[in-house]
Amino acid sequence: MEDSALFEIPRKPLEGAPCNGCGLCCATALCALALELLEAREAPCPAMEFANGRFWCGLVRKPSRYCGTPPLSDRLIRSFIERALAIGEGCDAEE
């Protein structure tokens, strides 16, 4: 159970620094994929997931859960979503 971990959310890293899962980006603004694929209209993103003491993009972790696609397609879809969101390129959330 992760009850205590909820209060240990990482602080936002400096812009351009590696993502640490603080969740600020997804909590304050919707990306183009959330707008298009999830038909979300306001933040926080409905695909935000919390696990292991940090936030994760559910569209990357388990695309089929949010897109209604077969689970076997997760690996392929994940790579497209990672590129579209520039996963691994560093923090781009404004303070």
N, CA, C and O atoms as a GROMACS GRO file, in nm:
protein
  380
    1MET      N    1   0.084  -0.118   0.000
    1MET     CA    2   0.000   0.000   0.000
    1MET      C    3   0.089   0.124   0.000
    1MET      O    4   0.197   0.124   0.059
    2GLU      N    5   0.043   0.231  -0.066
    2GLU     CA    6   0.128   0.346  -0.086
    2GLU      C    7   0.075   0.472  -0.018
    2GLU      O    8   0.104   0.582  -0.065
    3ASP      N    9   0.000   0.460   0.089
    3ASP     CA   10  -0.059   0.577   0.154
    3ASP      C   11   0.046   0.679   0.194
    3ASP      O   12   0.031   0.797   0.164
    4SER      N   13   0.152   0.637   0.260
    4SER     CA   14   0.254   0.731   0.306
    4SER      C   15   0.334   0.788   0.190
    4SER      O   16   0.384   0.900   0.200
    5ALA      N   17   0.348   0.713   0.081
    5ALA     CA   18   0.425   0.761  -0.034
    5ALA      C   19   0.357   0.880  -0.100
    5ALA      O   20   0.425   0.960  -0.164
    6LEU      N   21   0.226   0.894  -0.086
    6LEU     CA   22   0.155   1.004  -0.146
    6LEU      C   23   0.207   1.138  -0.094
    6LEU      O   24   0.200   1.239  -0.164
    7PHE      N   25   0.257   1.141   0.027
    7PHE     CA   26   0.307   1.264   0.085
    7PHE      C   27   0.456   1.284   0.059
    7PHE      O   28   0.515   1.380   0.107
    8GLU      N   29   0.516   1.195  -0.017
    8GLU     CA   30   0.657   1.204  -0.048
    8GLU      C   31   0.678   1.224  -0.198
    8GLU      O   32   0.771   1.168  -0.257
    9ILE      N   33   0.592   1.304  -0.259
    9ILE     CA   34   0.602   1.332  -0.402
    9ILE      C   35   0.729   1.412  -0.426
    9ILE      O   36   0.758   1.507  -0.353
   10PRO      N   37   0.805   1.374  -0.528
   10PRO     CA   38   0.928   1.447  -0.556
   10PRO      C   39   0.902   1.593  -0.593
   10PRO      O   40   0.796   1.626  -0.647
   11ARG      N   41   0.998   1.680  -0.562
   11ARG     CA   42   0.989   1.820  -0.601
   11ARG      C   43   1.016   1.832  -0.750
   11ARG      O   44   1.086   1.748  -0.808
   12LYS      N   45   0.961   1.932  -0.812
   12LYS     CA   46   0.983   1.954  -0.954
   12LYS      C   47   1.132   1.978  -0.981
   12LYS      O   48   1.195   2.059  -0.913
   13PRO      N   49   1.188   1.908  -1.079
   13PRO     CA   50   1.328   1.932  -1.115
   13PRO      C   51   1.341   2.061  -1.196
   13PRO      O   52   1.242   2.116  -1.242
   14LEU      N   53   1.462   2.106  -1.212
   14LEU     CA   54   1.487   2.223  -1.297
   14LEU      C   55   1.446   2.190  -1.440
   14LEU      O   56   1.452   2.074  -1.483
   15GLU      N   57   1.404   2.292  -1.514
   15GLU     CA   58   1.366   2.271  -1.653
   15GLU      C   59   1.485   2.213  -1.729
   15GLU      O   60   1.596   2.264  -1.721
   16GLY      N   61   1.460   2.106  -1.803
   16GLY     CA   62   1.564   2.038  -1.880
   16GLY      C   63   1.630   1.923  -1.805
   16GLY      O   64   1.694   1.838  -1.866
   17ALA      N   65   1.614   1.919  -1.673
   17ALA     CA   66   1.670   1.809  -1.592
   17ALA      C   67   1.585   1.684  -1.616
   17ALA      O   68   1.469   1.695  -1.656
   18PRO      N   69   1.640   1.566  -1.591
   18PRO     CA   70   1.562   1.443  -1.609
   18PRO      C   71   1.434   1.444  -1.525
   18PRO      O   72   1.431   1.497  -1.414
   19CYS      N   73   1.331   1.384  -1.580
   19CYS     CA   74   1.203   1.373  -1.510
   19CYS      C   75   1.222   1.289  -1.384
   19CYS      O   76   1.289   1.187  -1.385
   20ASN      N   77   1.160   1.335  -1.276
   20ASN     CA   78   1.164   1.258  -1.152
   20ASN      C   79   1.025   1.215  -1.108
   20ASN      O   80   1.009   1.159  -0.999
   21GLY      N   81   0.924   1.240  -1.193
   21GLY     CA   82   0.790   1.195  -1.161
   21GLY      C   83   0.714   1.284  -1.066
   21GLY      O   84   0.625   1.237  -0.996
   22CYS      N   85   0.747   1.414  -1.062
   22CYS     CA   86   0.676   1.503  -0.971
   22CYS      C   87   0.530   1.521  -1.010
   22CYS      O   88   0.445   1.548  -0.925
   23GLY      N   89   0.498   1.506  -1.140
   23GLY     CA   90   0.361   1.513  -1.187
   23GLY      C   91   0.309   1.652  -1.218
   23GLY      O   92   0.194   1.667  -1.260
   24LEU      N   93   0.391   1.756  -1.198
   24LEU     CA   94   0.344   1.892  -1.219
   24LEU      C   95   0.294   1.913  -1.361
   24LEU      O   96   0.191   1.978  -1.381
   25CYS      N   97   0.364   1.860  -1.459
   25CYS     CA   98   0.325   1.881  -1.599
   25CYS      C   99   0.183   1.830  -1.624
   25CYS      O  100   0.103   1.900  -1.685
   26CYS      N  101   0.153   1.712  -1.578
   26CYS     CA  102   0.021   1.651  -1.603
   26CYS      C  103  -0.087   1.704  -1.509
   26CYS      O  104  -0.206   1.694  -1.540
   27ALA      N  105  -0.046   1.758  -1.398
   27ALA     CA  106  -0.143   1.811  -1.302
   27ALA      C  107  -0.192   1.950  -1.341
   27ALA      O  108  -0.301   1.991  -1.303
   28THR      N  109  -0.110   2.024  -1.418
   28THR     CA  110  -0.144   2.163  -1.448
   28THR      C  111  -0.185   2.188  -1.593
   28THR      O  112  -0.246   2.291  -1.622
   29ALA      N  113  -0.152   2.096  -1.683
   29ALA     CA  114  -0.185   2.118  -1.824
   29ALA      C  115  -0.204   1.984  -1.893
   29ALA      O  116  -0.146   1.883  -1.854
   30LEU      N  117  -0.286   1.984  -1.995
   30LEU     CA  118  -0.308   1.863  -2.074
   30LEU      C  119  -0.220   1.867  -2.198
   30LEU      O  120  -0.208   1.971  -2.264
   31CYS      N  121  -0.160   1.756  -2.229
   31CYS     CA  122  -0.081   1.746  -2.352
   31CYS      C  123  -0.177   1.724  -2.469
   31CYS      O  124  -0.295   1.696  -2.450
   32ALA      N  125  -0.124   1.737  -2.589
   32ALA     CA  126  -0.206   1.719  -2.709
   32ALA      C  127  -0.266   1.578  -2.716
   32ALA      O  128  -0.377   1.560  -2.765
   33LEU      N  129  -0.193   1.479  -2.665
   33LEU     CA  130  -0.245   1.342  -2.667
   33LEU      C  131  -0.363   1.325  -2.573
   33LEU      O  132  -0.459   1.255  -2.606
   34ALA      N  133  -0.357   1.386  -2.457
   34ALA     CA  134  -0.470   1.378  -2.364
   34ALA      C  135  -0.592   1.445  -2.423
   34ALA      O  136  -0.704   1.396  -2.409
   35LEU      N  137  -0.571   1.557  -2.490
   35LEU     CA  138  -0.683   1.627  -2.554
   35LEU      C  139  -0.745   1.542  -2.664
   35LEU      O  140  -0.867   1.533  -2.676
   36GLU      N  141  -0.661   1.481  -2.744
   36GLU     CA  142  -0.709   1.405  -2.860
   36GLU      C  143  -0.756   1.265  -2.824
   36GLU      O  144  -0.868   1.227  -2.858
   37LEU      N  145  -0.673   1.188  -2.756
   37LEU     CA  146  -0.704   1.047  -2.730
   37LEU      C  147  -0.801   1.027  -2.615
   37LEU      O  148  -0.884   0.936  -2.618
   38LEU      N  149  -0.791   1.111  -2.513
   38LEU     CA  150  -0.874   1.093  -2.394
   38LEU      C  151  -0.994   1.186  -2.392
   38LEU      O  152  -1.083   1.173  -2.309
   39GLU      N  153  -0.994   1.281  -2.486
   39GLU     CA  154  -1.098   1.382  -2.492
   39GLU      C  155  -1.113   1.455  -2.359
   39GLU      O  156  -1.222   1.498  -2.321
   40ALA      N  157  -1.001   1.468  -2.288
   40ALA     CA  158  -0.999   1.544  -2.163
   40ALA      C  159  -1.009   1.692  -2.196
   40ALA      O  160  -0.965   1.734  -2.303
   41ARG      N  161  -1.065   1.769  -2.107
   41ARG     CA  162  -1.081   1.912  -2.132
   41ARG      C  163  -1.011   2.000  -2.029
   41ARG      O  164  -0.989   2.118  -2.054
   42GLU      N  165  -0.976   1.944  -1.915
   42GLU     CA  166  -0.903   2.024  -1.817
   42GLU      C  167  -0.815   1.935  -1.731
   42GLU      O  168  -0.843   1.817  -1.710
   43ALA      N  169  -0.708   1.995  -1.682
   43ALA     CA  170  -0.613   1.925  -1.596
   43ALA      C  171  -0.677   1.906  -1.459
   43ALA      O  172  -0.765   1.982  -1.420
   44PRO      N  173  -0.633   1.806  -1.388
   44PRO     CA  174  -0.523   1.713  -1.414
   44PRO      C  175  -0.561   1.608  -1.518
   44PRO      O  176  -0.678   1.580  -1.541
   45CYS      N  177  -0.460   1.553  -1.579
   45CYS     CA  178  -0.480   1.452  -1.682
   45CYS      C  179  -0.541   1.326  -1.620
   45CYS      O  180  -0.495   1.279  -1.516
   46PRO      N  181  -0.643   1.271  -1.685
   46PRO     CA  182  -0.704   1.149  -1.632
   46PRO      C  183  -0.614   1.026  -1.644
   46PRO      O  184  -0.644   0.922  -1.585
   47ALA      N  185  -0.506   1.037  -1.721
   47ALA     CA  186  -0.414   0.923  -1.734
   47ALA      C  187  -0.297   0.932  -1.637
   47ALA      O  188  -0.206   0.849  -1.644
   48MET      N  189  -0.297   1.030  -1.548
   48MET     CA  190  -0.191   1.039  -1.447
   48MET      C  191  -0.201   0.922  -1.351
   48MET      O  192  -0.308   0.896  -1.296
   49GLU      N  193  -0.093   0.851  -1.331
   49GLU     CA  194  -0.092   0.737  -1.239
   49GLU      C  195   0.016   0.760  -1.134
   49GLU      O  196   0.122   0.814  -1.164
   50PHE      N  197  -0.012   0.718  -1.012
   50PHE     CA  198   0.086   0.728  -0.904
   50PHE      C  199   0.125   0.588  -0.862
   50PHE      O  200   0.039   0.508  -0.826
   51ALA      N  201   0.254   0.559  -0.864
   51ALA     CA  202   0.305   0.428  -0.821
   51ALA      C  203   0.452   0.443  -0.787
   51ALA      O  204   0.523   0.523  -0.848
   52ASN      N  205   0.496   0.367  -0.692
   52ASN     CA  206   0.637   0.365  -0.653
   52ASN      C  207   0.690   0.503  -0.617
   52ASN      O  208   0.804   0.537  -0.649
   53GLY      N  209   0.606   0.584  -0.550
   53GLY     CA  210   0.650   0.713  -0.500
   53GLY      C  211   0.663   0.823  -0.604
   53GLY      O  212   0.727   0.924  -0.577
   54ARG      N  213   0.602   0.806  -0.722
   54ARG     CA  214   0.610   0.909  -0.825
   54ARG      C  215   0.492   0.898  -0.919
   54ARG      O  216   0.417   0.800  -0.916
   55PHE      N  217   0.475   0.999  -1.002
   55PHE     CA  218   0.369   0.999  -1.103
   55PHE      C  219   0.425   0.946  -1.235
   55PHE      O  220   0.543   0.962  -1.266
   56TRP      N  221   0.337   0.882  -1.312
   56TRP     CA  222   0.371   0.825  -1.442
   56TRP      C  223   0.262   0.861  -1.541
   56TRP      O  224   0.148   0.887  -1.501
   57CYS      N  225   0.295   0.863  -1.667
   57CYS     CA  226   0.195   0.882  -1.772
   57CYS      C  227   0.132   0.746  -1.802
   57CYS      O  228   0.199   0.654  -1.847
   58GLY      N  229   0.003   0.736  -1.777
   58GLY     CA  230  -0.068   0.611  -1.803
   58GLY      C  231  -0.074   0.576  -1.951
   58GLY      O  232  -0.083   0.459  -1.987
   59LEU      N  233  -0.069   0.678  -2.038
   59LEU     CA  234  -0.067   0.651  -2.182
   59LEU      C  235   0.061   0.579  -2.222
   59LEU      O  236   0.062   0.504  -2.319
   60VAL      N  237   0.168   0.601  -2.147
   60VAL     CA  238   0.293   0.531  -2.174
   60VAL      C  239   0.294   0.396  -2.104
   60VAL      O  240   0.334   0.296  -2.164
   61ARG      N  241   0.250   0.393  -1.980
   61ARG     CA  242   0.255   0.268  -1.902
   61ARG      C  243   0.162   0.161  -1.957
   61ARG      O  244   0.202   0.045  -1.970
   62LYS      N  245   0.041   0.198  -1.990
   62LYS     CA  246  -0.060   0.100  -2.032
   62LYS      C  247  -0.157   0.166  -2.131
   62LYS      O  248  -0.271   0.195  -2.097
   63PRO      N  249  -0.110   0.190  -2.254
   63PRO     CA  250  -0.194   0.259  -2.352
   63PRO      C  251  -0.332   0.194  -2.371
   63PRO      O  252  -0.432   0.264  -2.388
   64SER      N  253  -0.338   0.063  -2.368
   64SER     CA  254  -0.465  -0.006  -2.393
   64SER      C  255  -0.571   0.031  -2.289
   64SER      O  256  -0.690   0.032  -2.321
   65ARG      N  257  -0.531   0.060  -2.169
   65ARG     CA  258  -0.625   0.098  -2.064
   65ARG      C  259  -0.697   0.228  -2.098
   65ARG      O  260  -0.814   0.245  -2.064
   66TYR      N  261  -0.629   0.318  -2.165
   66TYR     CA  262  -0.684   0.450  -2.194
   66TYR      C  263  -0.732   0.466  -2.338
   66TYR      O  264  -0.818   0.550  -2.365
   67CYS      N  265  -0.680   0.386  -2.428
   67CYS     CA  266  -0.713   0.402  -2.571
   67CYS      C  267  -0.812   0.298  -2.622
   67CYS      O  268  -0.861   0.310  -2.734
   68GLY      N  269  -0.842   0.198  -2.542
   68GLY     CA  270  -0.935   0.095  -2.585
   68GLY      C  271  -0.877   0.003  -2.691
   68GLY      O  272  -0.951  -0.056  -2.770
   69THR      N  273  -0.746  -0.008  -2.693
   69THR     CA  274  -0.679  -0.095  -2.790
   69THR      C  275  -0.645  -0.229  -2.723
   69THR      O  276  -0.646  -0.238  -2.601
   70PRO      N  277  -0.615  -0.332  -2.801
   70PRO     CA  278  -0.580  -0.461  -2.742
   70PRO      C  279  -0.449  -0.450  -2.663
   70PRO      O  280  -0.356  -0.382  -2.708
   71PRO      N  281  -0.439  -0.514  -2.548
   71PRO     CA  282  -0.315  -0.510  -2.468
   71PRO      C  283  -0.191  -0.551  -2.547
   71PRO      O  284  -0.081  -0.504  -2.517
   72LEU      N  285  -0.206  -0.637  -2.646
   72LEU     CA  286  -0.091  -0.677  -2.726
   72LEU      C  287  -0.030  -0.560  -2.803
   72LEU      O  288   0.085  -0.568  -2.846
   73SER      N  289  -0.105  -0.454  -2.821
   73SER     CA  290  -0.055  -0.337  -2.895
   73SER      C  291   0.021  -0.240  -2.806
   73SER      O  292   0.080  -0.144  -2.857
   74ASP      N  293   0.022  -0.261  -2.675
   74ASP     CA  294   0.084  -0.166  -2.583
   74ASP      C  295   0.229  -0.133  -2.620
   74ASP      O  296   0.267  -0.016  -2.619
   75ARG      N  297   0.306  -0.232  -2.651
   75ARG     CA  298   0.448  -0.208  -2.679
   75ARG      C  299   0.468  -0.116  -2.799
   75ARG      O  300   0.549  -0.024  -2.795
   76LEU      N  301   0.394  -0.140  -2.904
   76LEU     CA  302   0.404  -0.058  -3.024
   76LEU      C  303   0.353   0.084  -2.998
   76LEU      O  304   0.421   0.181  -3.031
   77ILE      N  305   0.235   0.095  -2.939
   77ILE     CA  306   0.176   0.226  -2.913
   77ILE      C  307   0.264   0.305  -2.816
   77ILE      O  308   0.282   0.425  -2.833
   78ARG      N  309   0.318   0.238  -2.716
   78ARG     CA  310   0.402   0.304  -2.616
   78ARG      C  311   0.517   0.379  -2.683
   78ARG      O  312   0.545   0.493  -2.646
   79SER      N  313   0.583   0.319  -2.778
   79SER     CA  314   0.697   0.384  -2.842
   79SER      C  315   0.653   0.511  -2.917
   79SER      O  316   0.726   0.610  -2.917
   80PHE      N  317   0.536   0.509  -2.980
   80PHE     CA  318   0.486   0.629  -3.048
   80PHE      C  319   0.454   0.739  -2.948
   80PHE      O  320   0.487   0.856  -2.970
   81ILE      N  321   0.392   0.701  -2.838
   81ILE     CA  322   0.356   0.800  -2.736
   81ILE      C  323   0.480   0.858  -2.670
   81ILE      O  324   0.485   0.979  -2.646
   82GLU      N  325   0.578   0.777  -2.641
   82GLU     CA  326   0.703   0.827  -2.582
   82GLU      C  327   0.767   0.932  -2.673
   82GLU      O  328   0.814   1.035  -2.625
   83ARG      N  329   0.769   0.906  -2.803
   83ARG     CA  330   0.827   1.003  -2.897
   83ARG      C  331   0.742   1.130  -2.904
   83ARG      O  332   0.796   1.240  -2.905
   84ALA      N  333   0.611   1.113  -2.909
   84ALA     CA  334   0.522   1.229  -2.918
   84ALA      C  335   0.532   1.319  -2.796
   84ALA      O  336   0.520   1.441  -2.808
   85LEU      N  337   0.556   1.260  -2.680
   85LEU     CA  338   0.564   1.338  -2.556
   85LEU      C  339   0.708   1.374  -2.519
   85LEU      O  340   0.732   1.437  -2.416
   86ALA      N  341   0.804   1.334  -2.601
   86ALA     CA  342   0.946   1.361  -2.576
   86ALA      C  343   0.989   1.304  -2.440
   86ALA      O  344   1.065   1.366  -2.366
   87ILE      N  345   0.940   1.185  -2.410
   87ILE     CA  346   0.977   1.118  -2.286
   87ILE      C  347   1.128   1.094  -2.288
   87ILE      O  348   1.182   1.044  -2.387
   88GLY      N  349   1.196   1.130  -2.181
   88GLY     CA  350   1.340   1.113  -2.171
   88GLY      C  351   1.418   1.236  -2.215
   88GLY      O  352   1.541   1.237  -2.210
   89GLU      N  353   1.348   1.341  -2.258
   89GLU     CA  354   1.415   1.463  -2.305
   89GLU      C  355   1.433   1.566  -2.194
   89GLU      O  356   1.496   1.670  -2.216
   90GLY      N  357   1.380   1.540  -2.078
   90GLY     CA  358   1.396   1.634  -1.966
   90GLY      C  359   1.267   1.707  -1.935
   90GLY      O  360   1.173   1.708  -2.014
   91CYS      N  361   1.264   1.768  -1.818
   91CYS     CA  362   1.146   1.839  -1.767
   91CYS      C  363   1.117   1.961  -1.854
   91CYS      O  364   1.206   2.040  -1.884
   92ASP      N  365   0.991   1.976  -1.893
   92ASP     CA  366   0.951   2.093  -1.968
   92ASP      C  367   0.834   2.167  -1.902
   92ASP      O  368   0.774   2.255  -1.963
   93ALA      N  369   0.803   2.132  -1.778
   93ALA     CA  370   0.694   2.196  -1.705
   93ALA      C  371   0.738   2.334  -1.656
   93ALA      O  372   0.844   2.349  -1.595
   94GLU      N  373   0.656   2.432  -1.683
   94GLU     CA  374   0.686   2.565  -1.634
   94GLU      C  375   0.651   2.574  -1.486
   94GLU      O  376   0.561   2.506  -1.438
   95GLU      N  377   0.723   2.657  -1.416
   95GLU     CA  378   0.696   2.671  -1.272
   95GLU      C  379   0.587   2.769  -1.246
   95GLU      O  380   0.552   2.794  -1.130
   0.00000   0.00000   0.00000
